[in-house]
Amino acid sequence: MTDSNRTRPGRLGRLWHEAKGSVAIIFALSATALIAFLGAGLDLSRAYVARQELSNVATLACQYSTRPALLQVAYSNNSGIATYVSQVNTFVTQSLSNQNFQVTQTNTTPFTYSALGSTGQVTLAATVPTLFLPIVSITSLPVGVTVSCATTQTQNNGGTSTTAGTVVVSESFENSACSGTCWSSFEPNGNQNQFISTPVSTFPTNVGYVGATGTEWTVMGYCLEIDATNVIRSTSADGTHAAELDCDNGSGTGGVSSISNKTYYPAGTYELRYSFAGRIAYPDYDPTYICGSTAGDVSWANDTNATAGSATNVLRTNQVGVYFDADQNGAPPTHVPLSGVTLAGSNLVDVCVTSTGWIQRSVKITVTTAGYYWLSFAADGANTSYGADIDAVQVCVTSCSGSVQDNFPSAWTSTPLLFEDSFASPAASGTTVNTAQVLDADDGASNNGWPGQTLSWATGPYDQVGIVRASALVDSGSQSLELDSYKGSGQSTSRRSVSRYFYLDPGYYSITYDYISAVKFNSVTGTNCTYAPSSSSALSSYSSTTSTPGKNQITNSTGNWPKDTNAVAVFMSHSLEASYPIGGSGLNAITSYYNPSGSTTTTPTVAPDSVSTSSYNTAQVNPVLDYCNYSSSWTTRTTYVEITKPGQYWLTIGAAGASTSQDQVGGIVDDVRVTALNSLYGSSPSFYAAVPTPTPASGGTVSYTGFSIVADPLTP
């Protein structure tokens, strides 16, 4: 066979050559598939390991997120949740680094937590590059894991202790932006000592002031002013600094502001304590303090006898309102006070108008719906840059340690006789033994009560009363007061009542006066009087109108008079509960009355001296403190009252004979005295009349959405 024959393959040869090419292709394809198959297992194994590492880190992060100490951060202050989430995410990053995780975790915020009490979640994701699968165009494998964290805060109520006495919020304003005896300001935007002329009326998103203990406060209005001791006051309630909410706007013309702290409150009872001190003196109020649980408690306090800087006749420049409100998407609701500047807070739980020194307030709060609540303090008075100081703020579980400060004015403790009037001035003209006169200029003697007041008695229903100068019928000084005399032309009655008001703080007081009958009956001796009658039966024996012979000791004339002609009753009422007379009408003029509804009429809608000896109601708003029907000689009467709210209280002494007794002669009084005994924390008298106050009554419950408060708690 020649070579040429060898180069010409036959059919088998050609088949062989063709088969060799196909086998090569098949082998190549099979090898690729085999390599891809074996490599995929390796790549998938690497991806599985990466996912396990992510799962381990996610599980550790969930465990870390439920630590009580870390949960405390979430519940601690305004930015608590953000700080809490950031700390857990930092833990995730560090854990991945510690485990030498070789690929990049692609979720930048793996831990999410939206609200207190919700469930946290860790979501980790990464892309694992492949080593073998690129031959089939698969360059990477995604892996991820999501783990739900049991962060529902069943442990320790979300990090807030429920142990009685535990302090939840504490602030004494010791963090100042200046050193030494100075004052500094913290603006709503977080700047310090940079005055703003336009108040911030939209609730800021940033914190304006952080106290020395880390408590965060958001500022609205102008600024929070921090005053060192001896800048405004010689003392602070706690530490060496206090806060003023009517700060300086840079020109000294205004600066009303509010501060708010957001804290999580589990359901339960809490006590808020804070200290308050008025800066601007209101001499008509001194030395009383004026505070309450509702706006209505202080609505009567409209005295403007004060000067704040360049502003004169200012209304309530010291007023501070305290508010407690459920969080509304990161902010509290707002209100617009006297100044017209929008400030934080809506649910008023306490308010103080003025005080002469540091007093301590206590508010009992029962949270029924757990959640974030804002505690706000707002300068609700005149916008003058002169306002009250607050200090020593605490919120405690159940109650704070120690007793609440007794705020009873110290001036009344050392010199308890507050007022005395023997009706010697103004002196009646002439030498007659009985004279018609007005008492509009009779200020009495304010021994240790209200040195700036120039008060006088108001007489009703006509501006006219009898002044007695007969020596036998004057017990102190040269004049006394007859309460049933001078039925002038056109006048419907000769019976008179005299009234004047006193600013009183919670406590016990005595009312003392001297009494004698103008008509001395031939057949009656001794004294017929009763203290604080408890029922109509206690007065029924005095209702006799039997005509009885006797002698008028003023004129020395004899005749017959009803047995109750000498009756005199003593009353006391809160200015918002009973009508009270408006003095200064002029001799013989009809008296106008200011009524609880706010109207002014000549006929009172709730008479300040209403009493019925046959159907006396002990629950009436103007209780009878004392009732005298007869005394043949001078007798000194002393009765007692209990005051449960700071307020303006009217003392009324009036003729109380039967309506048929229009004989123009009756009981005579002299030497009226008001004495402070002690606060409600002290011992009570053996008997007293409790003077009703506007609702809510002291110790009553005031309910709001999510919580309630106890109005004016009285126990230390």
C-alpha positions as CSV (number, residue, x, y, z in Angstrom):
1,M,0.0,0.0,0.0
2,T,1.5,3.3,-1.0
3,D,1.6,6.4,1.1
4,S,-1.0,8.0,-1.0
5,N,-3.3,5.2,-0.1
6,R,-2.7,5.8,3.6
7,T,-3.7,9.5,3.3
8,R,-7.0,8.6,1.8
9,P,-9.0,7.2,4.7
10,G,-11.9,5.1,4.1
11,R,-15.2,5.4,5.5
12,L,-14.1,4.1,8.9
13,G,-11.2,6.5,8.9
14,R,-13.4,9.4,8.2
15,L,-15.8,8.2,10.9
16,W,-13.0,7.9,13.4
17,H,-11.8,11.4,12.7
18,E,-15.3,12.8,13.1
19,A,-15.8,10.9,16.3
20,K,-12.6,12.2,17.8
21,G,-13.8,15.8,17.4
22,S,-17.2,15.2,18.9
23,V,-15.8,13.4,21.9
24,A,-13.5,16.3,22.5
25,I,-16.4,18.7,22.5
26,I,-18.5,16.4,24.7
27,F,-15.6,16.0,27.1
28,A,-15.1,19.7,27.2
29,L,-18.7,20.3,27.9
30,S,-18.9,17.6,30.5
31,A,-15.8,18.8,32.3
32,T,-17.2,22.3,32.5
33,A,-20.4,21.1,33.9
34,L,-18.6,18.9,36.3
35,I,-16.4,21.8,37.5
36,A,-19.4,24.1,37.8
37,F,-21.2,21.4,39.8
38,L,-18.3,20.8,42.1
39,G,-17.5,24.5,42.4
40,A,-21.1,25.4,43.1
41,G,-21.0,23.2,46.2
42,L,-18.0,25.0,47.4
43,D,-19.5,28.4,46.7
44,L,-22.8,27.5,48.3
45,S,-20.9,26.2,51.3
46,R,-19.1,29.5,51.7
47,A,-22.4,31.3,51.4
48,Y,-24.0,29.1,54.0
49,V,-21.1,29.8,56.4
50,A,-21.5,33.5,55.8
51,R,-25.2,33.3,56.6
52,Q,-24.5,31.4,59.8
53,E,-22.1,34.1,60.8
54,L,-24.8,36.7,60.1
55,S,-27.3,34.7,62.1
56,N,-25.0,34.4,65.0
57,V,-24.4,38.1,65.1
58,A,-28.1,38.9,64.7
59,T,-29.0,36.6,67.6
60,L,-26.3,38.2,69.8
61,A,-27.5,41.6,68.8
62,C,-31.1,40.7,69.9
63,Q,-29.8,39.4,73.2
64,Y,-27.8,42.6,73.6
65,S,-30.8,44.8,72.8
66,T,-32.9,43.3,75.7
67,R,-30.3,44.1,78.4
68,P,-32.1,46.1,81.1
69,A,-29.3,48.6,81.3
70,L,-29.5,49.3,77.6
71,L,-33.3,49.4,77.6
72,Q,-33.0,52.2,80.2
73,V,-31.4,54.3,77.5
74,A,-34.5,53.9,75.3
75,Y,-36.8,55.1,78.1
76,S,-34.6,57.8,79.5
77,N,-35.1,61.0,77.6
78,N,-36.2,62.7,74.4
79,S,-33.6,61.1,72.2
80,G,-33.6,57.8,74.1
81,I,-34.8,55.6,71.2
82,A,-32.4,57.0,68.7
83,T,-29.5,56.5,71.1
84,Y,-30.7,53.0,71.9
85,V,-30.9,52.0,68.2
86,S,-27.4,53.5,67.6
87,Q,-25.9,51.5,70.4
88,V,-27.3,48.2,69.1
89,N,-26.1,48.9,65.6
90,T,-22.6,49.7,66.9
91,F,-22.7,46.4,68.6
92,V,-23.6,44.7,65.3
93,T,-20.7,46.3,63.5
94,Q,-18.2,45.4,66.3
95,S,-19.5,41.8,66.4
96,L,-19.0,41.3,62.7
97,S,-15.5,42.7,63.0
98,N,-14.7,40.4,66.0
99,Q,-15.9,37.3,64.0
100,N,-13.6,38.3,61.1
101,F,-16.5,38.5,58.7
102,Q,-14.8,38.5,55.3
103,V,-17.5,40.2,53.2
104,T,-19.4,43.5,53.6
105,Q,-22.6,43.6,55.5
106,T,-24.8,45.7,53.2
107,N,-27.6,46.9,55.5
108,T,-26.4,50.1,57.1
109,T,-29.1,50.1,59.8
110,P,-29.5,46.5,60.7
111,F,-31.4,47.1,64.0
112,T,-34.8,48.8,63.8
113,Y,-37.1,49.8,66.7
114,S,-40.0,52.1,66.2
115,A,-41.7,52.7,69.5
116,L,-41.5,51.8,73.2
117,G,-43.0,48.4,73.8
118,S,-42.7,47.3,70.2
119,T,-40.6,44.4,68.9
120,G,-37.1,45.1,67.7
121,Q,-35.6,43.5,64.6
122,V,-32.1,42.7,63.2
123,T,-31.8,42.4,59.5
124,L,-28.3,41.5,58.1
125,A,-27.5,41.1,54.4
126,A,-24.3,40.4,52.4
127,T,-23.2,39.4,49.0
128,V,-20.6,36.5,48.9
129,P,-18.4,36.4,45.8
130,T,-18.2,33.1,44.0
131,L,-15.0,31.3,43.0
132,F,-16.3,28.7,40.5
133,L,-19.7,29.8,39.5
134,P,-18.5,32.7,37.4
135,I,-18.0,30.1,34.7
136,V,-21.7,29.9,34.5
137,S,-22.0,33.7,34.8
138,I,-22.9,33.7,38.6
139,T,-20.4,36.0,40.2
140,S,-21.9,36.3,43.7
141,L,-24.5,34.8,46.0
142,P,-26.8,37.0,48.2
143,V,-27.3,35.9,51.9
144,G,-29.5,37.4,54.6
145,V,-31.1,36.8,57.9
146,T,-33.9,38.5,59.9
147,V,-34.3,37.9,63.6
148,S,-37.1,39.4,65.8
149,C,-36.0,40.6,69.2
150,A,-38.2,40.2,72.3
151,T,-37.9,43.9,73.2
152,T,-41.4,44.3,74.5
153,Q,-39.9,45.5,77.8
154,T,-41.7,43.1,80.1
155,Q,-38.5,43.2,82.2
156,N,-38.5,46.0,84.8
157,N,-41.3,47.9,83.0
158,G,-39.1,49.0,80.2
159,G,-36.1,50.0,82.3
160,T,-38.1,52.3,84.7
161,S,-38.1,51.0,88.2
162,T,-41.4,50.6,90.0
163,T,-39.9,50.7,93.4
164,A,-41.5,53.4,95.6
165,G,-39.4,56.5,96.0
166,T,-37.3,55.8,92.8
167,V,-36.6,59.2,91.1
168,V,-37.7,59.2,87.5
169,V,-36.8,62.8,86.7
170,S,-34.4,65.1,88.6
171,E,-33.4,68.6,87.8
172,S,-31.8,71.4,89.9
173,F,-30.5,73.5,87.0
174,E,-26.9,73.3,88.1
175,N,-25.6,73.3,84.6
176,S,-24.8,76.9,83.8
177,A,-23.2,78.6,80.7
178,C,-21.2,80.9,82.9
179,S,-19.1,80.6,86.1
180,G,-19.4,82.5,89.3
181,T,-22.2,84.8,90.4
182,C,-23.8,85.3,87.0
183,W,-26.8,84.3,84.8
184,S,-26.8,82.6,81.5
185,S,-29.3,81.7,78.8
186,F,-30.1,78.6,76.7
187,E,-32.0,79.2,73.5
188,P,-34.4,76.9,71.8
189,N,-31.9,76.1,69.0
190,G,-29.3,74.9,71.6
191,N,-27.2,78.1,71.5
192,Q,-26.0,79.7,74.7
193,N,-26.0,83.3,75.7
194,Q,-27.3,84.4,72.3
195,F,-30.5,86.5,72.6
196,I,-33.4,86.1,70.2
197,S,-35.9,88.8,69.7
198,T,-38.6,86.6,68.2
199,P,-40.0,83.7,70.2
200,V,-39.9,80.2,68.8
201,S,-43.6,79.2,68.6
202,T,-43.0,75.7,66.9
203,F,-41.8,72.9,69.1
204,P,-38.1,72.4,68.3
205,T,-36.7,69.0,67.4
206,N,-33.4,69.6,69.3
207,V,-32.7,69.7,73.0
208,G,-32.1,73.2,74.4
209,Y,-30.8,72.4,77.8
210,V,-29.2,69.4,79.5
211,G,-29.0,69.4,83.2
212,A,-26.1,68.3,85.3
213,T,-27.7,64.8,85.8
214,G,-28.4,64.4,82.0
215,T,-32.1,65.4,82.1
216,E,-33.0,66.9,78.7
217,W,-35.3,69.9,78.2
218,T,-36.7,71.3,75.0
219,V,-37.2,75.1,75.1
220,M,-39.9,77.1,73.5
221,G,-40.4,80.9,73.5
222,Y,-37.2,82.8,74.0
223,C,-34.8,81.0,76.3
224,L,-34.2,79.3,79.6
225,E,-32.4,81.5,82.1
226,I,-30.1,79.9,84.7
227,D,-29.4,82.2,87.7
228,A,-26.7,81.6,90.2
229,T,-27.5,82.3,93.9
230,N,-27.3,86.1,94.7
231,V,-28.1,87.1,91.1
232,I,-31.9,87.3,91.8
233,R,-32.4,85.5,95.1
234,S,-30.1,85.0,98.0
235,T,-30.9,81.3,98.1
236,S,-31.8,78.4,95.7
237,A,-34.1,75.7,96.7
238,D,-31.4,73.1,95.8
239,G,-27.8,73.7,95.0
240,T,-26.5,77.0,93.8
241,H,-28.6,77.7,90.8
242,A,-32.3,78.1,89.8
243,A,-34.2,78.6,86.6
244,E,-36.2,81.6,85.4
245,L,-38.7,81.0,82.6
246,D,-39.4,84.7,81.8
247,C,-35.8,85.2,80.6
248,D,-34.3,88.2,78.9
249,N,-34.9,88.7,75.2
250,G,-32.0,91.0,74.8
251,S,-33.8,94.2,75.4
252,G,-35.3,93.5,78.8
253,T,-38.9,93.8,77.4
254,G,-39.9,90.1,77.4
255,G,-38.8,86.5,77.4
256,V,-41.7,84.2,78.4
257,S,-40.6,80.6,77.7
258,S,-41.4,77.0,78.5
259,I,-39.2,73.9,79.0
260,S,-40.3,70.3,78.4
261,N,-38.9,66.9,79.3
262,K,-40.1,63.7,77.7
263,T,-40.0,60.5,79.8
264,Y,-41.6,57.1,79.6
265,Y,-44.0,56.4,82.4
266,P,-45.3,52.9,83.1
267,A,-48.8,52.7,84.5
268,G,-48.7,53.6,88.2
269,T,-48.7,56.5,90.7
270,Y,-46.1,59.2,90.7
271,E,-45.4,62.4,92.7
272,L,-44.1,65.6,91.1
273,R,-42.4,68.0,93.4
274,Y,-40.9,71.3,92.5
275,S,-40.0,74.6,94.3
276,F,-41.4,78.0,93.2
277,A,-40.5,81.5,94.3
278,G,-42.0,84.8,93.0
279,R,-39.6,87.4,91.8
280,I,-41.8,90.5,91.6
281,A,-43.5,91.6,94.8
282,Y,-47.3,92.1,94.9
283,P,-47.7,93.9,98.2
284,D,-51.5,93.3,98.2
285,Y,-50.9,89.6,98.3
286,D,-47.9,89.5,100.7
287,P,-47.1,87.3,102.6
288,T,-49.5,84.8,101.1
289,Y,-48.7,82.4,98.3
290,I,-51.3,81.8,95.5
291,C,-51.2,78.4,93.8
292,G,-53.7,75.7,92.7
293,S,-54.4,72.6,90.6
294,T,-56.5,74.3,88.0
295,A,-56.8,77.6,86.2
296,G,-60.0,78.2,88.1
297,D,-58.2,78.0,91.4
298,V,-56.3,81.2,90.7
299,S,-58.8,83.0,88.4
300,W,-59.6,85.5,91.1
301,A,-56.0,86.7,91.4
302,N,-56.1,89.7,89.2
303,D,-54.2,92.3,91.3
304,T,-51.9,94.5,89.2
305,N,-50.2,96.5,92.0
306,A,-46.7,95.6,90.9
307,T,-43.8,96.9,88.9
308,A,-41.6,94.6,86.8
309,G,-38.6,96.5,85.4
310,S,-40.0,99.3,83.2
311,A,-43.5,97.7,83.2
312,T,-46.0,99.0,85.8
313,N,-49.4,97.6,86.8
314,V,-48.5,94.1,85.6
315,L,-50.8,91.1,85.9
316,R,-49.3,87.8,87.1
317,T,-45.8,88.3,85.9
318,N,-44.6,85.6,88.3
319,Q,-47.1,83.0,87.1
320,V,-45.8,79.5,86.1
321,G,-48.0,76.7,84.8
322,V,-47.1,73.0,85.0
323,Y,-48.4,70.7,82.3
324,F,-48.4,66.9,81.8
325,D,-49.3,65.6,78.3
326,A,-49.1,62.4,76.3
327,D,-46.5,62.6,73.5
328,Q,-47.9,63.6,70.1
329,N,-45.4,62.4,67.4
330,G,-42.4,63.7,69.3
331,A,-43.9,66.8,70.7
332,P,-46.4,68.0,73.4
333,P,-49.5,69.9,72.6
334,T,-49.3,73.7,73.1
335,H,-51.2,76.5,74.7
336,V,-51.3,80.3,74.4
337,P,-51.1,82.0,77.8
338,L,-51.7,85.6,78.9
339,S,-48.7,86.9,76.9
340,G,-50.0,85.6,73.6
341,V,-46.7,83.6,73.0
342,T,-47.3,79.9,72.1
343,L,-45.7,77.7,74.7
344,A,-45.6,73.9,75.4
345,G,-48.2,72.1,77.4
346,S,-52.0,71.6,77.4
347,N,-53.1,69.6,80.5
348,L,-52.5,72.0,83.4
349,V,-51.8,70.1,86.6
350,D,-50.5,72.9,88.8
351,V,-50.1,76.6,88.7
352,C,-48.5,79.3,91.0
353,V,-49.2,83.0,90.6
354,T,-46.9,84.4,93.3
355,S,-45.1,83.8,96.6
356,T,-42.8,85.8,98.8
357,G,-40.2,83.1,99.1
358,W,-39.5,79.5,98.2
359,I,-42.5,77.2,98.5
360,Q,-42.7,73.5,97.5
361,R,-45.5,72.1,95.5
362,S,-46.6,68.5,95.3
363,V,-48.7,66.9,92.5
364,K,-49.9,63.3,92.7
365,I,-50.2,61.8,89.2
366,T,-51.7,58.4,88.4
367,V,-50.8,57.1,84.9
368,T,-53.3,54.7,83.6
369,T,-52.0,54.4,80.0
370,A,-48.3,53.7,79.9
371,G,-46.2,55.7,77.4
372,Y,-44.2,58.8,76.8
373,Y,-45.4,61.9,78.6
374,W,-44.1,65.5,78.5
375,L,-43.6,67.4,81.7
376,S,-43.6,71.1,80.9
377,F,-43.1,74.3,82.9
378,A,-44.3,77.5,81.3
379,A,-44.1,81.2,82.1
380,D,-47.8,82.0,81.7
381,G,-47.8,85.5,83.1
382,A,-47.0,88.9,81.7
383,N,-44.2,89.1,79.1
384,T,-41.8,91.4,81.0
385,S,-38.5,89.4,81.4
386,Y,-39.2,89.4,85.1
387,G,-40.6,86.0,86.2
388,A,-40.6,83.5,89.0
389,D,-37.9,81.0,89.7
390,I,-38.3,77.2,89.8
391,D,-35.9,74.7,91.2
392,A,-35.6,71.2,92.7
393,V,-37.8,69.4,90.2
394,Q,-38.4,65.7,90.9
395,V,-40.7,63.0,89.7
396,C,-40.7,59.9,91.9
397,V,-42.5,56.6,91.8
398,T,-45.4,56.6,94.3
399,S,-43.9,59.5,96.3
400,C,-40.6,61.3,96.8
401,S,-38.6,60.9,100.0
402,G,-39.3,63.2,103.0
403,S,-42.3,65.4,103.8
404,V,-43.6,68.1,101.6
405,Q,-42.5,71.5,102.8
406,D,-45.1,73.3,105.0
407,N,-45.8,76.5,103.0
408,F,-47.8,78.3,105.7
409,P,-46.4,81.9,105.8
410,S,-43.7,82.2,108.4
411,A,-44.8,85.7,109.1
412,W,-48.1,84.4,110.4
413,T,-46.4,81.9,112.6
414,S,-44.3,84.5,114.5
415,T,-47.1,87.2,114.6
416,P,-50.4,85.4,114.1
417,L,-52.8,88.4,114.6
418,L,-53.5,89.3,111.0
419,F,-56.1,92.0,111.4
420,E,-58.1,94.0,114.0
421,D,-60.7,96.7,113.6
422,S,-62.4,98.5,116.5
423,F,-64.2,100.9,114.0
424,A,-62.6,103.9,115.5
425,S,-61.8,105.4,112.1
426,P,-63.2,107.2,110.3
427,A,-64.5,109.0,113.4
428,A,-68.2,110.0,113.3
429,S,-68.8,113.7,113.4
430,G,-70.7,115.4,116.2
431,T,-71.6,114.1,119.6
432,T,-74.7,112.1,118.9
433,V,-74.8,108.6,120.3
434,N,-75.8,107.0,116.9
435,T,-74.8,108.2,113.5
436,A,-75.4,107.0,109.9
437,Q,-72.0,106.5,108.2
438,V,-70.2,104.7,105.4
439,L,-67.2,102.4,106.1
440,D,-65.6,102.9,102.7
441,A,-62.5,104.4,104.3
442,D,-62.2,102.1,107.2
443,D,-59.1,100.0,106.7
444,G,-58.7,98.7,110.2
445,A,-55.3,97.6,111.4
446,S,-53.4,95.1,109.3
447,N,-51.1,93.9,112.0
448,N,-49.2,91.3,110.2
449,G,-51.4,90.5,107.2
450,W,-51.0,92.5,104.1
451,P,-49.1,95.7,104.6
452,G,-49.7,97.0,101.1
453,Q,-53.4,96.6,101.2
454,T,-55.8,99.6,101.6
455,L,-59.0,97.6,102.1
456,S,-62.2,98.7,103.6
457,W,-65.5,97.2,104.5
458,A,-68.3,97.1,102.0
459,T,-71.9,97.5,103.3
460,G,-75.1,96.0,101.9
461,P,-77.7,96.3,100.7
462,Y,-77.1,100.0,101.1
463,D,-73.9,101.9,101.7
464,Q,-74.9,102.9,105.2
465,V,-74.4,101.6,108.7
466,G,-75.0,102.9,112.3
467,I,-72.0,104.1,114.3
468,V,-72.6,104.0,118.0
469,R,-70.7,106.4,120.4
470,A,-72.6,105.8,123.6
471,S,-70.0,104.8,126.1
472,A,-71.9,101.8,127.5
473,L,-72.1,100.4,124.0
474,V,-68.5,100.8,123.0
475,D,-66.2,98.0,124.0
476,S,-62.9,99.1,122.3
477,G,-62.0,102.6,121.3
478,S,-64.6,105.3,120.9
479,Q,-67.1,103.7,118.4
480,S,-68.9,100.5,117.7
481,L,-71.1,99.2,114.9
482,E,-74.9,98.7,114.9
483,L,-76.1,96.3,112.1
484,D,-79.8,97.1,112.1
485,S,-80.5,100.8,111.8
486,Y,-81.5,103.7,109.6
487,K,-84.1,102.5,107.1
488,G,-83.8,105.5,104.8
489,S,-86.4,106.9,102.4
490,G,-86.9,104.4,99.6
491,Q,-84.9,101.7,101.3
492,S,-86.6,98.3,101.7
493,T,-84.8,97.2,104.9
494,S,-82.9,98.6,107.9
495,R,-80.8,95.4,108.2
496,R,-77.2,95.7,107.2
497,S,-74.2,93.5,106.6
498,V,-70.6,94.5,106.4
499,S,-68.0,92.5,104.4
500,R,-64.3,92.6,103.6
501,Y,-62.0,90.1,102.1
502,F,-58.8,88.5,103.2
503,Y,-56.2,86.5,101.2
504,L,-55.8,83.3,103.1
505,D,-53.6,80.2,102.6
506,P,-54.6,76.7,103.7
507,G,-54.8,76.5,107.4
508,Y,-56.9,77.2,110.5
509,Y,-57.9,80.7,111.6
510,S,-59.9,82.2,114.4
511,I,-62.5,85.0,114.0
512,T,-63.1,87.0,117.1
513,Y,-65.5,89.8,117.7
514,D,-67.3,91.5,120.7
515,Y,-71.1,91.5,120.8
516,I,-73.9,93.2,122.8
517,S,-77.6,93.6,122.3
518,A,-78.9,97.1,121.6
519,V,-82.2,96.1,123.1
520,K,-82.0,94.8,126.7
521,F,-85.1,92.7,127.5
522,N,-86.6,92.9,131.0
523,S,-87.2,89.1,131.2
524,V,-84.0,87.8,129.5
525,T,-80.5,87.5,131.0
526,G,-77.2,86.1,130.1
527,T,-75.9,85.2,126.6
528,N,-77.7,83.3,123.9
529,C,-75.2,82.4,121.1
530,T,-74.0,79.3,119.2
531,Y,-70.7,78.5,117.5
532,A,-70.6,77.0,114.0
533,P,-74.1,75.5,114.1
534,S,-74.3,72.0,112.6
535,S,-78.0,72.0,111.7
536,S,-81.1,74.2,111.6
537,S,-82.1,72.8,114.9
538,A,-79.1,74.6,116.5
539,L,-80.6,77.9,115.4
540,S,-84.3,77.1,115.8
541,S,-84.5,78.4,119.4
542,Y,-83.5,81.8,118.1
543,S,-86.3,82.3,115.6
544,S,-88.8,83.7,118.0
545,T,-90.4,86.9,117.0
546,T,-92.5,87.3,120.1
547,S,-93.0,90.9,121.1
548,T,-91.1,91.4,124.4
549,P,-90.8,94.5,126.5
550,G,-87.4,96.0,126.9
551,K,-85.1,99.1,126.6
552,N,-83.2,100.5,123.7
553,Q,-79.7,101.1,125.3
554,I,-78.8,103.5,122.5
555,T,-81.7,106.0,123.1
556,N,-82.7,104.8,126.6
557,S,-86.3,104.5,125.3
558,T,-88.6,101.6,126.4
559,G,-91.0,99.6,124.3
560,N,-91.7,96.2,122.8
561,W,-89.4,94.4,120.3
562,P,-89.3,91.0,118.7
563,K,-87.0,88.6,120.6
564,D,-84.7,88.2,117.6
565,T,-84.2,91.9,116.9
566,N,-80.6,91.7,118.2
567,A,-79.6,88.7,116.1
568,V,-76.2,88.8,114.4
569,A,-74.5,86.2,112.2
570,V,-71.0,85.8,111.0
571,F,-70.2,84.2,107.7
572,M,-67.2,83.4,105.4
573,S,-67.2,82.5,101.7
574,H,-64.8,82.1,98.8
575,S,-65.0,85.0,96.3
576,L,-66.0,82.6,93.5
577,E,-68.7,80.9,95.5
578,A,-70.9,83.7,96.9
579,S,-71.8,87.2,95.8
580,Y,-69.9,90.0,97.5
581,P,-70.6,93.7,97.8
582,I,-68.8,96.4,95.9
583,G,-68.0,99.2,98.2
584,G,-67.7,102.9,97.6
585,S,-71.3,103.7,96.4
586,G,-71.8,106.6,98.7
587,L,-73.9,107.2,101.8
588,N,-77.4,105.7,101.4
589,A,-76.7,104.5,97.9
590,I,-77.9,101.0,96.9
591,T,-75.1,98.4,96.8
592,S,-74.0,96.4,93.8
593,Y,-72.9,92.9,94.1
594,Y,-70.4,90.9,92.0
595,N,-71.9,87.4,91.5
596,P,-70.2,84.0,91.0
597,S,-71.4,84.0,87.4
598,G,-69.4,87.2,86.7
599,S,-72.5,89.4,86.5
600,T,-73.0,92.6,88.6
601,T,-76.5,93.2,90.1
602,T,-78.0,95.1,92.9
603,T,-79.6,91.9,94.2
604,P,-77.0,89.2,94.9
605,T,-77.6,85.9,93.2
606,V,-75.9,84.1,96.2
607,A,-76.4,86.4,99.2
608,P,-73.2,86.5,101.4
609,D,-75.3,86.6,104.5
610,S,-78.2,84.2,103.8
611,V,-79.3,82.2,106.8
612,S,-82.6,80.6,107.9
613,T,-83.0,79.7,111.5
614,S,-85.7,77.2,110.5
615,S,-83.9,75.5,107.6
616,Y,-80.2,76.2,107.8
617,N,-78.1,74.2,105.4
618,T,-74.6,73.5,106.8
619,A,-73.3,72.7,103.2
620,Q,-74.1,76.2,101.9
621,V,-71.3,78.1,100.3
622,N,-71.2,80.7,103.1
623,P,-71.4,78.7,106.3
624,V,-72.4,80.4,109.5
625,L,-69.4,80.7,111.8
626,D,-71.2,82.2,114.7
627,Y,-74.7,83.3,115.6
628,C,-75.7,85.5,118.6
629,N,-79.3,86.3,119.4
630,Y,-78.9,88.1,122.8
631,S,-76.3,89.3,125.3
632,S,-77.2,91.8,128.0
633,S,-73.5,92.8,128.3
634,W,-70.4,92.7,126.1
635,T,-69.3,89.2,125.3
636,T,-66.3,88.1,123.3
637,R,-67.1,85.5,120.6
638,T,-64.3,83.4,119.0
639,T,-65.0,80.9,116.2
640,Y,-62.8,79.0,113.8
641,V,-62.5,78.2,110.1
642,E,-60.7,75.7,108.0
643,I,-59.3,77.0,104.7
644,T,-58.2,74.3,102.2
645,K,-57.2,76.4,99.1
646,P,-55.3,79.7,98.7
647,G,-57.9,82.2,97.8
648,Q,-59.8,85.4,98.5
649,Y,-62.3,84.9,101.3
650,W,-65.0,87.3,102.4
651,L,-65.8,87.7,106.0
652,T,-69.4,89.0,106.5
653,I,-71.1,90.1,109.7
654,G,-74.8,90.9,109.4
655,A,-78.0,91.5,111.1
656,A,-79.9,88.2,111.2
657,G,-83.3,88.9,112.8
658,A,-86.5,87.7,111.2
659,S,-87.5,89.5,108.0
660,T,-90.3,91.1,110.0
661,S,-87.8,92.8,112.2
662,Q,-87.7,96.2,110.6
663,D,-87.5,98.2,113.8
664,Q,-84.2,99.8,113.0
665,V,-82.5,98.6,116.1
666,G,-80.3,95.4,116.6
667,G,-77.1,93.8,117.6
668,I,-73.9,95.8,118.1
669,V,-70.3,94.5,117.3
670,D,-66.9,95.8,118.0
671,D,-63.2,94.8,117.9
672,V,-63.2,92.3,115.0
673,R,-60.0,90.2,114.8
674,V,-58.6,87.6,112.4
675,T,-55.8,85.4,113.7
676,A,-53.8,82.7,112.0
677,L,-53.5,79.5,114.1
678,N,-51.4,77.1,112.0
679,S,-51.3,75.2,108.7
680,L,-53.4,72.1,108.0
681,Y,-50.3,70.1,108.8
682,G,-50.8,71.2,112.4
683,S,-53.5,70.4,115.0
684,S,-57.0,71.5,114.3
685,P,-59.3,73.5,116.7
686,S,-61.9,71.6,118.7
687,F,-64.6,72.9,116.3
688,Y,-64.5,74.8,113.0
689,A,-66.4,75.4,109.9
690,A,-64.8,74.3,106.6
691,V,-65.3,77.0,104.0
692,P,-66.4,75.5,100.7
693,T,-64.1,76.1,97.7
694,P,-64.7,75.9,93.9
695,T,-64.4,72.5,92.4
696,P,-62.3,70.5,92.3
697,A,-62.3,70.1,96.0
698,S,-59.0,69.6,97.8
699,G,-58.2,65.9,97.6
700,G,-60.6,65.3,94.7
701,T,-59.6,63.6,91.4
702,V,-59.2,65.4,88.1
703,S,-59.1,63.1,85.1
704,Y,-57.3,63.5,81.8
705,T,-56.7,61.2,78.9
706,G,-54.2,58.6,80.1
707,F,-53.8,59.9,83.6
708,S,-55.4,61.7,86.6
709,I,-54.2,64.0,89.4
710,V,-55.2,64.6,93.0
711,A,-56.3,68.2,93.4
712,D,-54.4,70.2,96.1
713,P,-53.3,67.3,98.2
714,L,-53.1,68.5,101.8
715,T,-51.1,65.8,103.6
716,P,-47.3,66.3,104.1
